[in-house]
C-alpha cells in the first residue's frame, strides 16, 4: 500500500504505469486536496503566499483509468468496489482517489479514519 498526496501522485504517474504493467496487486490511496499539502502546512502558518503550491482540481481518476485502474471515493458507498477488489484476483493495482478535507466525503467528512492514521 502507498498513501500519497495528489501532488506526489502527479509526480509519480510513471510509477502507476509500472504497477499496472507488472500487474502488481497494490493499493494506492491518493489524498486529493488540490495542493502540495506539506508546503501548505509548513509555509502557510509562516505567512508565505500559497498560490504556487495550490493548483486546480486534477482528474486523477482519468489519469489512472488511462493506465487501467481507478476508484474515485466521494461517498462511503464509493468504497464498495474496493471490497470486490480485495476478494477478487487482484491482478491490477487499485488507485483510490479521495478528498481528505472535512465535509468533502459524505457521511462524516474526509477519508475514513483508518486511512487517516
N, C-alpha and C positions, 0 to 999 in steps of 0.2 A: 504494500500500500504506500502511496505517496500522497501527501497533502500539501498543496501549494496555493499561492495566490494567482489571480488572473494574470498579473504582470509576469510572474515566473512561468506560467503556462504558455504565454506568448513567446517568451524567450526560449522555452524548451519544446516548441512544437515538433521539432525534428525527433525528439525523444519519443513522443507519442507515436509518430510514424514507425519508429523502430519497434516499439511494443506491439503494434498491430501486425507489422510484417513478420515478426517472430512468433506471433500468436501467444504472447505471454499473458497468463491469467492474473493480471494486476489491476487493482482498483486505484484510480487516480481521482482524488477529491480536489476540486478547484473552488476556492473561496473567491467568488466573483463579485468584487465590490468596486469595480471601475477605478482602481488606483493601485499604485505601488505602496501597499499598506505600511511596510516598515518605515518608508520615508515619511508618510503622512504622520505616523505616530511619533517619530523622532523629531522631525522638523517643524511640524505644526505647533506644538507647545512652545517652541522657541521663537515663534512669530515669523518664520520664513515663509515666503509665498509657496503655495502648493499647486499652482497651475501647471507645472511641468511634471508632476507626479500623479495627477488625476487625468483620466482620459475618458472619452466617450464609451458607452457600452460596446463591448466586443462580443460578437456572436460566436462564442467558443463552441457552442453546440454544432454549428455548421462546420466549423473547422474540424472538430472531432469526427463528425459524420462523414466528412470527406476522406478520413482515414479509416472509417468503418466502425466507429464506436462512439457512443454518447448516451447520456441520460441527463436531462435538464430537471432540476428539482426546484420548484417554486411552491409546492404544497407537500404536506406529509404523504399524501396519496401518491405523489410522483415517485416515491421511493420503492413502490411495489415491484417494478421491473428489476430492481437490484436483488430482491429475494429470488426471483426467477433465475437471474444470472448465477447467484450463489449455488443454486441446486442444479444448474444446467451443466453443460460440458465445459464451460469456461475456456473456450478456445480463442477468445479475444480479450483484450483488456476492457475495462469498463471505466469510462470517464464520467464522474458525477459533477455537474456544474451547478453549484448552489450559491445563493446570496446570503452571506453571514450577517448582514446588517439587521438590526432589530426591526421587526414589523415587515420584513420582506418575504418571509416564509409564512404562509397561512397557518394558523393554529399554533401560536406560540412565538413566532418571530425568530429569525436566524436559523442556522442549521441545527439539527438535533444535538442536544448537549454532549452525547458521547463523541460526536465528531469535533466538538469544540475544545476538547482537552488535549 
